[in-house]
Amino acid sequence: MAATRSRSSSTRGRDPRIVAGVVALALFGGLGFWAWSSSSPAPTDKAARSTPVRGNRKKKLPDPSPDRTGEADTTVPEMTVGNRTQKTQENRRPRGAATDQPTAESFLVVVETTEPGFRVEVDGILARDNTGEPLVTPCEIALAPGPRSFRLARRSYRDITREVVVIENETISLEAVYDPFGEPTGYFASPFHEVAVGQSVVIPQLLAGGLPQSPWLSQDGLDLWFAGEGSPGRGVFHARRNHTDLAFETSTLVQRTSEAVTSPVATQDGLLVAFVNPNQRQVRSLVRSENTDPFRPGPPLLFEEDGTERWPAVALSPEGRQLFVLTERGNRQRIRTANRRGESPEFAFAKGAQETPGNTPRLSADGTTWYWIDEGSILKSPRGDSKTPFGPPTRLCDLPPEMATQAANWPGFCLSHDEQWLWHPEGEGETAALVAVRIQAAPTHGPRLIGRPRSATAIAAKPEPSPAAETSSPGMSEVTPAPEPLFTYPAFRRQLADLLLIGNLDDADQLWQNARQQMSEPSIAATLKDDEIDLQLARGFWQRLGEAVTALKPGDKLRLGGSNRVISQVTPDDWSVVTRSNSGQERKWELKELPPLELVAIADRITGSGTSDVPLQSAGFLLLAEQAETSEFRNRLLRAGPAQADFLARWNARELLELKLEAEAGNLSQARRLVERLVKRSPQSAEANAAREELALFPQRMKWTPKGGQQWQQISPDIWEPQQPRAPGGYLASARQYRNFRVVLDWRTTEPTAHGGVFFRYAGTGPLRQNAWKLQLANDAGLTTPDRFSTGALFGIKPPVANRTRPAGEWNTLELEVKGDRAIARINGEPALDAVLNDPNIPERGEVCLDGEFRGISYRGVIIEPLP
C-alpha cells in the first residue's frame, strides 16, 4: 500500500525548491531501443506549408495567455530555479501515443462535459495549457489522427472514459454523473495525482527483507528495475504496474547473482536488460524474444579483465548501440564510451574518456541532457539530439550542503521520463522503502499534451445522436475550430514567413514574442534569436519598399506582370500604380500582390547607405519566398560581401533544425523538401552534409506494428523480414492512416514461392485481403506474361504492363503513388501499373501494410510520404 506524506512536515526539513536538485543524481536511465528489436520513433502528422496570402489582411495569432474556465485547479508550489521561478516547459520532442505540440495538420478536438471542470487525459497523458497548468473542460486539444483513449476526472463525479478514432476536427460531448458518496476510483484514487511538489509517495516492502538499490524506471513509467538483496536472494529485480496511477506492489527476482550488481536498465522494447558488476568490470545482459517470454541470461556486453577501475554505473544510448560506463579510480571519475561491434552483441571501448563535468553526473533517459552537482548547485548540459555535442551548462537549482550530502548517500536514484518524480531508496530493515518525490508540478521532458481552454457552453445531458441524426442539436453550439496551430518550431517558421512576405510586421513580431514564451528548449531558444534578425531585415526591406513606392512618379518604368511598363498614375497611400498600354487601356496594379522578384526590384530602387544590410534585406526576402535558385538572389548575396557567410550559415542552421524536427514528427515529405532545398542552395556546407545524413535515416523513423501472429525480425534498423513459414493474416501496419500518399521501398525474395506486397487503405477491421487494395510483389523474375497476381499487379484486379522484377536475392525498388481513385506504380525505375481504384467497400483512407503472410521476402528502407 502506498502512503502519501508531506516533506514539508518531515524532520528532514526538505525544501520543495531543493528536491528538484536530486534530478542530478538520477541513475543514467534506459535509453532508446535495443538494436535487435523492432521499435522505431513514433511519427506524427506533417505540418503542411500554407499558401502565402498577399495584401493587408491580418492573420489571427495564438493567444499566449488565454483565460481559463471551469473548476479551479489546486495550486501547486513553483520550483525555484537559480534566481528565477520556473513555470514553462522545455519543448522536447514527444515519444508515445499522444503528440507533444500539434502540427499544422493535427485535428482539433473539442472536449465538453455537461458539467465543466473535468481534467482530461489522452492516452494516459494529462492535457495542459501552454503554461503547464492542467486543462479542464471545456477545452480544445490538437491531436494527430488515429485511435485515442480519453479519460476525464473531477472530484465527486465518476470518471468518464471514451475510445475515439480521430480523423477530423470534432467535438466530443460527454455526460457527467454526480456521485458525491461513491468511493474514489481511477484518477482520484491514485496516490500520485494530487501530490504537491515537495511531497512524496512511500512504497514499503517492495523488496522483502531488503532495500531496493539503483532503481531505474522505464520511459512509460510502467516497469521498475532495481538491484538488491533480500529474502528472495541477491540480484536483479523487476516490478510492473498496469498504469502510472498505481503504485508498485510486488517485485520478482529475475536474475540471481553471486556478487552485488548495480544499475539495471532495460531497452525501450523491453527485450534486453543490462546491468553491471562494479568490481569485476563487467556489463552483463538479460534477453528475451517477446515481451511475454521470461528473461534468460544473455551474453556479456562488455568486460575488462585487467584494470584498477570500478564501474559503478552504466547507461545505454537511445539506439542501443552505445554504452556509457562511469568509471572510478580513487577520487577520479570518468565516462568511457563503448560501441557495438557490428551485429555482434558485444561492445568495445572507443579511444579516450570524458572527464565527468561534475560530481556524479547522470544522463537523461533519452540521452539529451547531463545533470550533475557542482559546488552545491544542480547544473544541466543539454543537446538537440544524440549526434550533436552537449551545450554549455545552465543552472537548474541550488542545493544546501545537507541535501547534497544526504543525496550522495542514497544507494541509487532514478527519475521519471517526464522529470516530475524522483525515485530513491530509503531506510533499512522493516522501514526500507522506495520513495517517489514530486519534484516538478508539470512535465518538463518527454510526451506532453498542450491545449487551450474554451468558454463554457451549455450542453444538454442526453444520449449521443445516432449517425442519422443531425450534427447539431438544441443546447449544443456549433464549434468552429481555431485556425492557428499551437506552436512547434517548424509551424512557427512557416507562419513567420507568411507574415513577413505580406509585410504584416506587427503580427510577425507578436508571433515571435509568443514563440519565445512558449518554446523554451535551449536549442530552439537560441535559434529564435536568429529569427529576430530576420524580423529586423524584413522590417528594413519593407521600409525601403515603402520609400521606393512613395518616390515613384508618372513616367517611371517598372517591371510589372513580367513586362516593363510605364507608370501613368501613382497612389502611394494604398500602394498601387496605374499603367496605360499603347492602345490607351489602363490597368491598376496592387503592388503588395506582385511576385517577390518584382517587389525586390522596386525596393532596390532605394539603395540605402551602402551597408551589407541592404542586399541582405532583399536576399532574405527572396529566401522567405523560396527564390534562392534565382540569379537575383545570388546577385544580392554577392553584394553583401563577407557578411553573406554568416547570413547563410544562420539560415542553413535553422533549416537543418527545422528538417530534423519535421523528420522526428514523421513529416517526411516536408523534411525531404527542406533537405533538397538546403543541399541545392549550399551543397558543400556542413549543414548540407548533415541534411544528407538525416535523409538516410528517414526509413528508421517509420513506425510499424506487427499484427496477425507473424514473427518479424528487424535485420537492421530499416530491414524487416517475416520469420514463420506461414502466418495467415500476418502483416506490419503503419502508425497512421493515409488517403493520398507515396511509398518507396526496396524488397527482395529469397525463397522460390515467396511473395508479399503492399496493402493500402485498410481501415483496420475485417480480413485484410477483402478490405484493402494490394500491390503485389513476388519471386517471378523472367515471367513473360504477367497476370493479375504477378509483381506490380493491383492484386486480383489488373496485371502490370510488364515484368520488371530482378532475380531472387537481388534488391528491387518499388515506387507507389496513390492519389484519389488512381494508383501508379514504378518498379526498378520503369512503369509497372496505372490503375483506377473503384470499390465502394474499401474506404478512401486507411493504413499502409506490408504483407507478411509468407516467409522469404524482405522489406528495406520503407518511406511513406503523405500527399495533398
GUFI-723209 format. One record per residue (C-alpha): residue in one letter; x, y, z. Coordinates in steps of 0.02 Angstrom, whole numbers, plus 50000, padded with zeros to 5 digits. Layout:
AXYZ/...
//
This chain:
M500005000050000/A500715016849952/A500625031050075/T500725049750042/R501695060950158/S502235078950159/R504075082850151/S503735099950223/S503235092050390/S504625079150391/T506025080350518/R507195080250370/G506585097750327/R506755095950138/D506305111950047/P505215108149893/R506285120049793/I507785109349833/V507035092349797/A507145095849611/G509025095649628/V509035077049656/V508665075249471/A510525077049452/L510785060249534/A509575050149425/L510485034449376/F510895035249189/G509215028149135/G508605016848998/L508965024848832/G508125020348670/F507835003248598/W508934988048579/A509634987148403/W508984969348386/S507184974848416/S505784981148305/S505504998048387/S505645014748300/P505115032548341/A503265035848325/P502855048148190/T501565061648199/D500715070648060/K501575083247947/A501315101847958/A500985107247780/R501515124447722/S500045135947694/T499955146447536/P500565164247570/V499155176947558/R499635193947494/G498785210047541/N498405218847703/R497395205247786/K497855201547966/K498145183848024/K497465178648193/L498855173448311/P498845160748452/D498445168848619/P499905165348735/S498865167648892/P497035162748866/D495795164149008/R495465147749096/T493705141949129/G492915128449233/E493355122449406/A494935129849478/D496405118149495/T497335115149656/T498805127049665/V500485118549672/P502105126549731/E503275133349600/M505045127049587/T506435139649611/V507755137649476/G509285147949511/N508655165649533/R507025163449436/T505385154149453/Q505105140049331/K503355138649256/T503665134749073/Q504155118148998/E505585113348885/N504955109648711/R505565091848699/R505035080448561/P503695068048619/R503785049348616/G502185039448635/A500405039548577/A499975057548613/T500815071948524/D501865084848613/Q501355100748523/P500215098348373/T500705100548192/A499765110648064/E498815095248004/S498325088948176/F496455088648203/L495655099848333/V494635090148461/V493485099948574/V493045091048737/E491455096448826/T490525089648977/T488785093149042/E489625099649200/P491265109049169/G492885106649265/F493435089049216/R495285085949191/V495675077449027/E496905063348992/V497265056848817/D498215040448803/G498695042148985/I499425059748965/L498625074049060/A498165088748947/R498885105548999/D498865123348937/N500425132048873/T500925137349049/G500905119449112/E499275120549210/P498055105749190/L496645109249069/V494835106949122/T493295105349015/P492775113648906/C494425113748813/E495185110248643/I496675099248602/A497565096548436/L497885077948406/A498685067848268/P497465056148180/G497205038748248/P496385029548393/R496435038948559/S495905034148736/F495095048348834/R494845048749022/L494025063449112/A494025065649300/R493295077749428/R493055075749614/S491315069849667/Y490985063549490/R491275046949408/D492735045549289/I492215046349105/T493125035548978/R492905035548791/E493835027448645/V493885039148494/V494665037448321/V495235054848271/I495025057648085/E494405075548076/N494035091048179/E492675086048300/T491795089548465/I491665076048598/S490185079448714/L490095068648870/E488835067149011/A489435069949189/V488755058649326/Y488735066349500/D489205053649633/P489735062749792/F489615047549907/G490465034849796/E492215028349831/P493535037149725/T494085026749577/G495295029349434/Y496115046449431/F495735052349609/A496045035249685/S497855036449629/P499145040649763/F500115051049635/H498945063649553/E498585075349698/V500335075549772/A501065093049781/V502855097449738/G503965092549885/Q502815078649945/S503145060149919/V502325043249897/V503095029250000/I503065011349933/P503584999850077/Q504234982150067/L504434981649879/L505924970249913/A505504958950059/G506884959650189/G507964971750091/L508184988850014/P507964991649826/Q509564999149757/S509965008749597/P508155009149534/W507765012649352/L506045017249283/S505545014049101/Q505035028648992/D503195023949001/G503325022849191/L502625005149199/D504204994749228/L505384996749375/W507074988049383/F508244988049531/A509644978249610/G509654972349789/E509754958449917/G508274952450019/S507284937050067/P507134930849886/G509014932149861/R510274943949782/G510214950249603/V509144959849479/F507304962949520/H505824968649416/A504154976249464/R502734981149348/R501134991249363/N499724992349236/H499525011149245/T500515025849310/D499035029149427/L499545013949528/A500955010449648/F502154995949626/E501644982249747/T502724966849718/S504384962749635/T505134947249556/L506934941249563/V507354939949378/Q509204935549391/R510084928749543/T511914934149558/S513314928349672/E514024945849690/A513234962749711/V512714970949547/T512024988049508/S511244999249376/P509984987849288/V509254996549137/A508054989949004/T507854994448822/Q506305003148761/D505584987248685/G505874977748847/L506874963748765/L508574967248841/V509164971949016/A510944977349050/F511734978149223/V513494979949288/N514604971049412/P515614985749478/N517094976049548/Q517294963649404/R517134977449272/Q515824967749176/V514194973149094/R513024958249084/S511344955849000/L509644947649010/V508694944448849/R507034937948784/S506224936448613/E504474942648656/N503784953448796/T502774938648859/D504314927348871/P505344925549031/F507084933149032/R508594922049013/P510444926049039/G511174934448886/P512964936448827/P514164948348915/L514054965248831/L515694972448892/F517084967049007/E518874971449051/E519964958149129/D521384969249186/G521204986049266/T521104995549429/E519475004949398/R517745001549466/W516205002749355/P514845009449472/A513545013249336/V513125010549154/A511905017849026/L511335013448850/S511215025748707/P509465028748636/E509755017448486/G510535003748590/R512205003948502/Q513245012848634/L513625010248816/F514175024248932/V515175017249077/L515535027749231/T517255022749296/E518075026649463/R519885026549514/G520175034349683/N519295051249683/R519325052449494/Q517785048649390/R517725047149200/I516455041949069/R517025029348940/T516015025848783/A515865008348707/N515145004248536/R514354988348470/R515454977848359/G514404977048200/E512954964948228/S513834956348372/P513044958448544/E514754963348614/F515354981048637/A517114988148628/F517805003748711/A518155018548600/K519785027948622/G519895040748760/A518735045348900/Q517755060548952/E518085068749117/T516455069949212/P515765087649210/G515435087549397/N515115076149544/T514185060149495/P513465065449325/R511865057249265/L511235055849086/S509395058849048/A508345044248988/D508405049848806/G510245054148807/T509985072748778/T510505080348946/W511865078149076/Y511445082849255/W512715084949393/I513075093349560/D514425106549568/E514775116749725/G513015114949791/S512125118149627/I511235106549506/L511815110149329/K511205103249164/S512005102448992/P510775098948850/R510945094548668/G509735093648523/D509955075248480/S511165060648500/K512295066848361/T512605084648421/P513775089848561/F513125094848731/G512855113348754/P513505124848891/P512925121249068/T511435130349141/R510885131049323/L509385120449370/C509325124349557/D510395126749711/L510625113449845/P511095116350027/P512575105950085/E511495094550194/M510395089650046/A511885086349933/T512695075750069/Q511095065950102/A510775062749917/A512535056549892/N512225042950023/W510665035749942/P511035018849858/G510505024249684/F509195035449607/C508115037349453/L506825049549390/S505275047749284/H505455051549100/D504415067449119/E505555073349262/Q504085075449381/W504595061649502/L506215056749587/W506315038649647/H507565033749782/P507785020149914/E507645024850096/G507795016350265/E508334998750311/G507594982650377/E505734984250413/T505755002750366/A506575000050196/A505535007950060/L505585015449888/V505085033749892/A504405044049746/V504625062749773/R503645075249669/I504965087249603/Q504025096249464/A502245102549451/A502145097949266/P503145087949139/T504755096049080/H505285081548969/G504505068148860/P502715067348795/R501615082248833/L499875086448776/I499595105048751/G497875112648725/R496825127948765/P495295131548871/R493655136648789/S492205146848850/A490895136148937/T489405131148829/A487795123648893/I487705105448842/A486135095048857/A486345079148958/K485625067048832/P486135051648735/E487285054848589/P486365056448422/S486335041848303/P487345043248140/A485725047648050/A485355061948168/E485785079848127/T487515085448178/S486855099948282/S485555098648417/P484665110548538/G485765115948681/M487405112248589/S488325125948496/E489165122548331/V491045122948357/T492175131748234/P493965126048267/A495265139748285/P496305140148125/E498005142948201/P499015127948261/L499855127548431/F501715130748424/T503045119548353/Y504605127348282/P504275121948101/A502495128548112/F503155144848184/R504395146548040/R503035144347911/Q501875156847995/L503305169248013/A503745167847828/D501935170447777/L501785186147882/L503435193647826/L503035190447643/I501455201147655/G502265214547762/N501225210847917/L502665215748031/D501685219148191/D500895201848189/A502565194148143/D503365202448294/Q501945196448407/L502125178948336/W503985179148379/Q503605185248555/N502345171148578/A503585158448514/R504925164648633/Q503715162248779/Q503095145148727/M504665136748659/S505965136848797/E507015121848743/P508805128648739/S509245124548558/I507615132348495/A507755147348610/A509475150948538/T508815148748361/L507425161248392/K508745174648411/D509215171748229/D507385173148181/E507385190148267/I508745195448144/D507585190248002/L506255201448077/Q507455216048077/L507985212847897/A506165211247842/R505725227447930/G507135236047836/F506565228547671/W504755234347689/Q505345251547745/R506405253147587/L504955246747482/G503805259847558/E505075273547521/A505255267247342/V503375267347315/T503235284947385/A504615290747267/L503755283747111/K503065296446987/P502185295746819/G503375291346679/D504425279246786/K504665261846719/L504315246346824/R504315227946787/L502515222746816/G501745206146768/G503365200546683/S503495215746568/N504235233246581/R502835245846595/V502705264746607/I501765271746756/S500385284246719/Q499735286546896/V500375283047074/T499355281247234/P500645278547372/D499345277647513/D498625261147451/W500225255147366/S499525255047190/V500015261547019/V499115263246854/T499895259546685/R499225263446511/S499535252346360/N499925258846185/S498075256846143/G497625268146290/Q496925254346402/E497275257346586/R497655244246718/K497835246046907/W499205236146995/E499155232147182/L501005232247222/K500895220947375/E500185207247265/L501665207347145/P502825192247137/P504315192847257/L505595196347120/E504635211747061/L504435218047239/V506315216447266/A506655226047105/I505575240447168/A506355240447342/D508105240647268/R507745257347188/I508175263547363/T509995258547387/G510135264047568/S511785268247650/G512795255447554/T512975243547702/S512795224647687/D511075225647768/V510265232147608/P510715217347495/L510405205347639/Q508665212747663/S508245208347483/A509135191547491/G508195186947650/F506535191647570/L506915180447421/L507385166147537/L505725167947628/A504875166847457/E505915151447411/Q506795160547270/A508565155247316/E508855147447145/T508675163847052/S510095174846988/E509285189447080/F509575180547247/R511375176247205/N511735194047148/R511065201547310/L512075189147410/L513685193847319/R513365212247351/A513335208647539/G515195204447536/P515925194847684/A514275196447780/Q513495183547664/A514415169247750/D513645172447921/F511955175747840/L511935158847750/A512635149547899/R511235155948011/W509925151647882/N510625134347848/A510745130148033/R508915134648061/E508355124847910/L509335109747971/L508485110848141/E506805112848055/L507025097547945/K507605087048093/L506055091848192/E504935088148043/A505765071148022/E505575067148207/A503735071648193/G503515059748046/N503265073847920/L504465065847797/S503805074647642/Q504105091747718/A505785086047789/R506335079347618/R505865095847536/L506925105247663/V508385093347634/E508305095947447/R508175114847466/L509655115947585/V510765104447482/K510375113747321/R510725130747399/S512335126347494/P512915109347431/Q514655109947511/S514115116147682/A514205106147843/E512325108447861/A512035100647690/N513085085547739/A512095083847899/A510475085247799/R511035071047685/E511395060347838/E509685064447907/L508885059347742/A509715042247754/L508875039647924/F507105042747861/P506645024247845/Q507125021448027/R505845034448080/M504405024248010/K503445015248148/W502664998348111/T501524987348217/P501604968448188/K499874960648177/G499134943748136/G500324932048226/Q501844933148113/Q503534934648196/W504574948448117/Q506444950748129/Q507224967948109/I508844963048022/S509454981048032/P508564997148081/D507714998047911/I507544979647855/W506054968947906/E505834950247872/P504414938347920/Q505114922748004/Q503724909648008/P503434899147851/R501624904647851/A500564915747964/P498864919147883/G498394937347905/G500144942347963/Y500694959847917/L501544975847975/A500364990747995/S500835009047978/A500615020248129/R499385031748041/Q498095031047904/Y498305038747731/R497175043747588/N498425050847465/F500215045347486/R501825039747404/V502755024447467/V504535019947417/L505365003647470/D506614990347419/W506164971947425/R506924955347383/T506364937247385/T507434922747446/E506304907547426/P505544900147266/T503734903247312/A504004919147412/H502814933547386/G502144948447480/G501604965947437/V500924982547498/F499124983547559/F498385000947571/R496825010047630/Y496474996647760/A495315003247896/G496004990748022/T494444979948037/G493934964047947/P495034952247843/L496464961947766/R496344954247592/Q494494958147574/N494564975747645/A496074984047564/W496954986347397/K498584977147368/L500084980047256/Q500804962647229/L502664958247248/A503284940647209/N504764929947157/D504294929346972/A505784936746879/G505784931846695/L503904929246684/T503464933946505/T501584935546525/P501184943446694/D499424941846759/R498344949346898/F499394940047029/S501124944746966/T502334957647035/G501674975047002/A499854969646986/L498394977547077/F498114960647158/G496704950847078/I496124965746975/K497374972246848/P499034965046786/P500604975546768/V501124982046596/A502704971346603/N503774960846719/R505074972246797/T505714960446933/R507534955846961/P508084938147006/A507854931147180/G509104937747307/E509294954647219/W508504970447287/N507094978447188/T506364995947210/L504514999947215/E503785017347199/L501895017647227/E500885033647219/V499055033447270/K498005048947244/G496125049447239/D495505034747136/R497145031647048/A498655020647090/I500275022146990/A501755010547019/R503535010146955/I504684995446984/N506564997446967/G506255014346886/E505095007846749/P503195010046735/A502264994746801/L500464999546840/D499185013246814/A497535007746888/V495865015246940/L495295011447118/N493435008147114/D492714997947256/P491405005747373/N491814992747506/I493594999247528/P493745015947621/E494605031147549/R495825031847696/G496725018247789/E498335010147847/V499775005247734/C500264987147773/L501724976047723/D501154958347684/G502004945547795/E500934930047774/F502384920247698/R504224919347739/G505534923147607/I505264941647573/S506224956347647/Y505724974747651/R507034988247662/G507045007147680/V505155009647680/I504615027847674/I502815033847667/E502525052047621/P500775059547633/L500185068847478/P498915083047470/
//
